[in-house]
Amino acid sequence: MPEAPATASANGIASPAPKKAELPEHEALGLSRERLHEMFEVMLLARAVDEREWILNRQGREAFHISCQGHEGSGVGSAFALKRDTDVMIPYYRSLAAVLAFGMTPYQVFLSALAKAADPMSGGRQMPAHYGLTPRILTSGSSVATQIPHATGAALASKIRGDGGVSIVYFGDGASSKGDFHEGINFAAKGDFHEGINFAAIHKLPAIFVCENNHYAISVPSSKQMAVHSVADRAVGYAVFGASIDGTDPLAVYRCVKEAADRARAGEGPTLIESNVVRLTPHSSDDDDRRYRPESDREEARHKDPIEVFGRYLRTHALLDQHTEALIRTRVADTVAEALEQAEAAAEPSPETAFDHVYAGVRVPDFRAPYRDMGSSPSRAVKTTP
């Protein structure tokens, strides 16, 4: 770094110019107080929706829940760095905060959780946490990591259209060990590799691959999954930019994703980001992490809660007072309560629509017809094929 230019003092002796004070992170990023409050509110909203879903599951009203608690800073920070009108998000099951920040509503999340007919993700057909919202949030599949090639395809489509869009895909550390990860990111890094090396070298796809590493693939710690120190270390193997960041700090995530998006829009290709987060709950509602996770590890994670991390930053920089925080928390609680009430009152899906969007040209296959003359149900009858 070049030295500061010298200035003449009153006695004529040259002295180094005083160093310019560094700006607080939010000012350096150009984020206003209002924008920071929006980010904090979405983080709180995601936590409140998540906590309500745990209750619904324990009441037997939501079949399954997989939590985003500990991932809110990564989801919100990354989503706020993107453009809703041009970019495409491909979430995974812990992306609740990201999709709420990208335009999904708590009402829509509850419609899915309760398997209602108006569920915009699958019409009540899919298990919870398969987030999707036309046209900018693509629903991922149940198989871990299969959403990664979808992001590559979306980035290729944006490049072909020339619309300036960027695709971002989220996945966990366990997904980074699967073949879909390597196939998806390799294709993105090389452009349309199958059409020729020269084309691949020139045309880079605008994709951002975000590994939200909570350091557990269900019960398997990262040290048992990979020999590299960081998922981002794998970026060099694909000749793409890689970064490992503190995913509990939404401003650090915002900066990294914004820079990645700027590079992508400039034609510089994809980025692999390891966003180091914490998992504050068991893997899912069907898991008991006390069986494999030491209490000391869980306690350490609680001290890195992203909501507390961001809240401390805002208070330290006089950006959030008690009155404003109370208003935000009250608004969040009211929003969640109203959304759940509306979702509970929504219509159940009709059984006659169960096969819609499954079999082309056939609305309801009559699977009971072969048994109708047998006087018994399909579960009790044995049908012989002539």
Secondary structure, DSSP 8 states (H G I E B T S, - for coil): -----EEE-TTS-EEE--------HHHHTT--HHHHHHHHHHHHHHHHHHHHHHHHHHTTSSS-----TT-HHHHHHHHHTS-TTT-EEE--TT-HHHHHHTT--HHHHHHHHTT-TT-TTTTT-S-TT---BTTTB----SSTTTHHHHHHHHHHHHHHHT----EEEEEETTGGGSHHHHHHHHHHHHSSGGG-HHHHHH----EEEEEEE-SEETTEEGGGT-SSS-GGGGGGGGT-EEEEEETT-HHHHHHHHHHHHHHHHTT---EEEEEE----S-SSTT--GGGTS-HHHHHHHHTT-HHHHHHHHHHHTT---HHHHHHHHHHHHHHHHHHHHHHHHS----GGGTTTTTSTT-SS--TTHHHHTTTS-TTT------
